[in-house]
Amino acid sequence: MVKVALKDGSVREVEKGTSILDVAKEISQGLARVAIGAELDGKKIDLFAPIEGDCQLSILRFEDEGGEEFLRHTSAHLLAQAVLRLFPNTKLAIGPAIDNGFYYDFDTEHRFIPEDLEKIEAEMQKIVKEDLHVERFELSRDKAIELVKEQGEDYKLELIQDLPEDAVISFYKQGEFTDLCAGPHVLSTGKIKAFKLLSIAGAYWRGDEKNKMLQRIYGTSFTKKADLEAHLERLEEAKKRDHRKIGKELDLFSLNEEGPGFPFFHPNGMIVRNELENFWRREHTKRGYEEIKTPIILNEQLWKQSGHWDHYQENMYFTNIDDANYAVKPMNCPGSILMYKRKMHSYRDLPIRMGELGLVHRHELSGALHGLMRVRCFTQDDAHIFMLPEQIKDEILGVMNFVDYFYKVFGFKYHIELSTRPKDSMGTDEEWDLAINSLREALEENNVKYKLNEGDGAFYGPKIDFHLEDAIGRTWQCGTIQLDFQMPQRFDINYVGADGEKHRPIMIHRVIFGSIERFIGILIEHYAGKFPAWLAPVQAKILPITDNHLEYARKLQQQMLEKDIRVVIDERSEKIGFKIREARLERVPYMLVIGDKEVESETVAVRAREEGELGAVDASKFIGDLVKEIADKA
C-alpha cells in the first residue's frame, strides 16, 4: 500500500499501481467524470498513470489552473490525426498546448486555405465520435528512432536525436495515430466536446528563420460548447479592438517596410505617449527617484562584464566604431550601474533610486513581430534601486505599492507571479535563496496572493511579475521587480558603511509600463480607442452649425487652450449630423455643438462620448469640469 496526500489535506492508502483515475473514482464518481488530468508531486500526469509510491496528488478539472493543458494537448493530436487522414503526405513538426488554445506545425506541399479548416474540423469531429482511447508508451532511443523513420517523420527524428542520452522517450497513440510526445493528455478523444480551428500562419521550424517555413494551424478547445462560444465572442471583440486597426483609424502610429519592428509615432500618438511619460515623471519625482539618461551604444566589453554577452547575445545588435566593437543596448541596467559608479556613496545616501525612460533594441524574429506588442526597439520605463541589505523588504514593498497605484489609474486589475531561478543563471545557491525569500516575504507581508512560476526568473535574479487584466479579460505581463545580487559584484560597486569599510549594495531592477510602446498598444485595446479625457489626443471638438457661429467657437477654443485643453474646431461647411458622426468615429470624449441659442446664452450643447447628450451647459462650467476631470485622471 502507498499513501496519497490530497490537496484538501486528507491522506488515502491505495494499492501500489492503482491508476489516478481509480483514486478519483474512490473519492467520488462525480469527480471521476469531470477529471481531466492530475498533478503528481507537482508534475502534470495522465489520469491513466499508475501510482507507484507515497505522493502528493491533485486531481484537475478543465477549469482548474493547468487543467486546460490536458485537453488542448490532445486537441493538437486530434488536429494532426485529421490532417494526416485528409493529406497523407504531410510531415509533422510540433503541436503544443498554448495560452487559450493549441497549434500544430505541418510540412506539406498542399497550401492550406481557410476552406480547408472546415474539412479538417469535420474530420476531427469524426475522431471525437470514435472516442479513441489515448495510450502512452516508452521506447529506447534506438527503437524510437526506428519507429519515426518508419513513419517518415524527419522532424521527429531530429527531436529525438537532440534529446539527452538519459531522456525518457515517450509516445502517445490514439487509433492509427502515434506521435512522439511528453504529454500530458486526456483519456480519450471523446473528452474533447467543443473545439474550433481559428487561423493559418507560417512558422519556421524551431523558430529559426534559417530553417524551412512550415504551415501552422491554430485552434482552441473546451469541455463545454457554451465556453467555446463565449471565447469566440471575446476573440471577435478582440478583433474590433486590434490596436493596429484602431491605431490607423486614430492616426496614432505606423509600421513601415523600411523599418520592420521599428514603430513610427504620429502627432496624435505622441500626445498619448507624452502624457504617459509626463505622468511617469511626476509620480517618480514624488517618490524620490532621480531621472537619468544613458547612451544607446556602449562598448562590447561592458556587455561581457554584465553577463548579457553570455546569456543574451543572440538578441543583440552590434556595430564597430574606431576599430572597436560596440553593442546597441538591449537593457538599461549596465548604464545605470556606470551612473552609480561615477562617485563614492555612503550608507547614508542609500537607497538611491534612478529612473530612466531608456530606448533599447532587441533582435526579434520577423515572424514574432506584432504591431506595438512585439517590436525591435522600445522604451523601457526602467528604474534601478541601490540599497542596503536591510532595506530590501521596504523597497520591494514601496515598488509594489507604486505599481498598484499606477495600474489603478488605468482601471487594470492584475495578478502576481513569483519567478525563481532559471537553468541559465549566475550566482550561488545562497544568493538566490536569499533573493527569492526576500521577494516572498515582501509578498506575504503585503498579504498578496501570488502564483509560483518555477525557473522563469532573469539570469541574474528572481522576479515578481505583474499580469494586467484588460477590459475583455486578457492578461498582459507588464510590470516586474527583479532582485539582483550579481551585477553589483560583476561591476564591483560599493558604498562606505557606518564602520568606514566598503560594502556591496543590493540592486533592484523594475519597470511599471514595461515597454511604453507595448503599454500604449494594450491601452488602445483596453479602451477600444476611447481614451479617458486626460490621454485623448483631442479632448473636445467644437462643432459650429454654420459659419455664423465660428466667431464664438474660436473665442471658446481660445479659453480652453489657455486651460491646456486639447481642443479643435470643425470649420468645414458640412451638415452638423455629419460632423457629429465623424467626431464619434474619432472617439473624441466631448463634442460641443454651437448654434444661435448657444451663442446668445454663452453655453455649449454637450455630447459626451460615453453618456450621450448632456444638453446645454454654461461654457465656463463645462471648461472647469473638464479641467478637473483631466487633473483627476477620471
QUIMO-V111688 format. One record per residue. RES is the residue in one letter. D_CENTER is the distance of its C-alpha to the mean C-alpha in whole Angstrom. Layout:
# QUIMO-V111688
res = {RES/RES}
d_center = {D_CENTER/D_CENTER}
This chain:
# QUIMO-V111688
res = {M/V/K/V/A/L/K/D/G/S/V/R/E/V/E/K/G/T/S/I/L/D/V/A/K/E/I/S/Q/G/L/A/R/V/A/I/G/A/E/L/D/G/K/K/I/D/L/F/A/P/I/E/G/D/C/Q/L/S/I/L/R/F/E/D/E/G/G/E/E/F/L/R/H/T/S/A/H/L/L/A/Q/A/V/L/R/L/F/P/N/T/K/L/A/I/G/P/A/I/D/N/G/F/Y/Y/D/F/D/T/E/H/R/F/I/P/E/D/L/E/K/I/E/A/E/M/Q/K/I/V/K/E/D/L/H/V/E/R/F/E/L/S/R/D/K/A/I/E/L/V/K/E/Q/G/E/D/Y/K/L/E/L/I/Q/D/L/P/E/D/A/V/I/S/F/Y/K/Q/G/E/F/T/D/L/C/A/G/P/H/V/L/S/T/G/K/I/K/A/F/K/L/L/S/I/A/G/A/Y/W/R/G/D/E/K/N/K/M/L/Q/R/I/Y/G/T/S/F/T/K/K/A/D/L/E/A/H/L/E/R/L/E/E/A/K/K/R/D/H/R/K/I/G/K/E/L/D/L/F/S/L/N/E/E/G/P/G/F/P/F/F/H/P/N/G/M/I/V/R/N/E/L/E/N/F/W/R/R/E/H/T/K/R/G/Y/E/E/I/K/T/P/I/I/L/N/E/Q/L/W/K/Q/S/G/H/W/D/H/Y/Q/E/N/M/Y/F/T/N/I/D/D/A/N/Y/A/V/K/P/M/N/C/P/G/S/I/L/M/Y/K/R/K/M/H/S/Y/R/D/L/P/I/R/M/G/E/L/G/L/V/H/R/H/E/L/S/G/A/L/H/G/L/M/R/V/R/C/F/T/Q/D/D/A/H/I/F/M/L/P/E/Q/I/K/D/E/I/L/G/V/M/N/F/V/D/Y/F/Y/K/V/F/G/F/K/Y/H/I/E/L/S/T/R/P/K/D/S/M/G/T/D/E/E/W/D/L/A/I/N/S/L/R/E/A/L/E/E/N/N/V/K/Y/K/L/N/E/G/D/G/A/F/Y/G/P/K/I/D/F/H/L/E/D/A/I/G/R/T/W/Q/C/G/T/I/Q/L/D/F/Q/M/P/Q/R/F/D/I/N/Y/V/G/A/D/G/E/K/H/R/P/I/M/I/H/R/V/I/F/G/S/I/E/R/F/I/G/I/L/I/E/H/Y/A/G/K/F/P/A/W/L/A/P/V/Q/A/K/I/L/P/I/T/D/N/H/L/E/Y/A/R/K/L/Q/Q/Q/M/L/E/K/D/I/R/V/V/I/D/E/R/S/E/K/I/G/F/K/I/R/E/A/R/L/E/R/V/P/Y/M/L/V/I/G/D/K/E/V/E/S/E/T/V/A/V/R/A/R/E/E/G/E/L/G/A/V/D/A/S/K/F/I/G/D/L/V/K/E/I/A/D/K/A}
d_center = {45/42/40/37/35/33/30/32/34/37/38/40/42/42/44/42/41/40/37/34/35/38/37/35/38/40/38/38/38/36/33/34/34/30/29/27/26/27/25/28/28/24/24/24/27/29/31/34/34/37/36/38/39/38/34/31/30/28/28/25/25/22/21/21/18/18/20/19/18/22/23/20/21/25/24/23/26/28/26/28/31/31/31/33/36/36/35/37/37/33/31/28/26/23/21/18/17/13/11/13/16/17/19/22/23/26/29/32/34/33/31/29/29/28/31/31/28/30/33/30/29/33/34/31/32/36/34/33/36/38/36/36/36/33/34/33/35/35/37/39/37/40/40/37/37/40/39/36/39/41/38/37/34/33/29/30/33/31/28/31/33/30/29/31/35/34/31/32/32/31/32/31/34/34/37/38/34/34/30/29/27/26/25/24/26/28/31/32/31/33/30/27/29/26/24/23/23/20/20/22/20/21/20/22/23/21/19/22/23/27/27/27/25/25/24/21/21/19/19/19/21/22/25/26/27/26/23/22/24/21/18/20/21/17/16/19/18/15/17/19/16/15/15/17/20/20/19/22/24/24/25/22/21/21/21/24/25/27/23/21/17/19/19/22/22/25/27/25/22/23/24/21/20/23/23/19/21/24/23/21/24/26/24/24/28/29/27/29/27/28/27/27/27/27/27/25/27/29/31/30/32/29/26/29/29/26/25/22/25/25/21/20/23/21/18/21/24/27/30/34/36/40/40/37/33/30/27/24/22/18/18/20/22/25/26/26/28/30/30/31/34/36/38/39/37/39/38/38/36/33/30/29/26/25/23/22/20/20/20/18/18/17/18/15/17/18/17/13/14/12/14/12/9/10/13/16/17/15/16/15/16/17/20/22/24/28/29/32/31/33/30/27/26/27/25/22/23/24/20/19/21/20/16/18/20/17/15/18/19/17/17/14/14/12/12/13/12/15/15/18/20/19/22/22/22/25/27/30/29/31/28/25/27/28/24/22/25/25/21/22/25/24/21/24/26/24/24/21/19/17/16/17/14/17/17/14/15/16/19/21/20/18/15/14/10/10/7/8/10/11/15/14/13/9/6/4/4/7/10/12/15/17/21/23/26/26/26/29/31/30/31/34/33/35/37/40/41/43/45/46/44/41/37/34/31/28/25/21/18/16/14/13/12/10/11/13/13/9/10/13/12/10/13/15/13/14/17/18/19/22/21/23/26/25/23/24/26/29/30/33/35/39/40/44/46/49/50/52/49/48/49/48/45/45/46/43/41/43/42/39/38/40/38/35/34/32/35/36/39/39/43/43/46/44/45/43/41/39/38/37/35/33/32/30/29/28/26/29/29/32/35/39/42/45/48/52/51/48/50/53/52/49/46/43/42/39/36/33/30/29/32/34/38/39/42/44/43/45/44/44/42/39/39/39/36/34/34/33/30/29/30/28/25/26}
